[in-house]
Amino acid sequence: MLLLDEPLAALDARSRADARSALRAVLAGFDGPAVLVTHDPLEALTLADRLLVLEHGRVVQEGTPAVVARHPATDYVARLVGLNLYPGVVAAPGTGRVRLDRGGELVAARPDSDGTALGAEGLPVGTRVLVAVDPAAVAVHLQRPEGLSPRNVWPGTVRALELLGNRVRAEVDGTPPALVDLTAPAVAELGLAPGLPVWLALKASEARAYPGSGG
């Protein structure tokens, strides 16, 4: 057995990328079981065949990297893989409407190509679901958008802005709250700043609903 406890934690960003590639080759050629402990989601998603996610000392999710990244089971896991996650209940038959636990509603109609998530339209009323949304799929407007196709439109207030690589992540308070990824030119053009009221828009086809309780 090979046990690696935070093997890349002390490296700078460039060295970590090089070491990650080398470690991937070593693990691929290792015949025995290997256990890698890390707080870095990129390391976990790129190096592991199977993930076991611990939160507050208990296992909250287990599965392949693809399944965990596509269907996070808790807010903690969703943040690790960079998604918004909203627990709720299917509210109406055949509409895709989900009544969210923390207030508000979303229409979620995105199926998975492998059939593991049907979208809320294919689930019975009252089914407990999680709705996963990519921050890049949420659009920001200064006025309520009119004449557009998104079925999800709601107001919010910019809480914070953070530079993440080549994009800016906006944290927006609303019902529901949302993380939104934008380009730096878009942030400048919109004049986004903490405290600014905005409108968010999300296509139903970009909201993926699947059975789950959240946490």
Buried (B, 14 or more C-beta within 10 A) or exposed (E): EEEBEEBBEEEEEEEBEEBBEEBEEEBEEEEEEBEBBBEBBBBBBEBBEEBBBEBEEEEBBEBEBEBBBBBBBBBBBBBBBBBBBBBBBBBBEEBBBBBBBEEBBBBBBBBEEEEEBBBBBBBEEEBBBBBBBBBBBBBBBEEEBEEEEBBBBBBBBBBEBEEEEEBBBBBBEBEBBBBBBBEEEBBEEBEBEEEBEBBBBBBBBBBBBBBBEBB
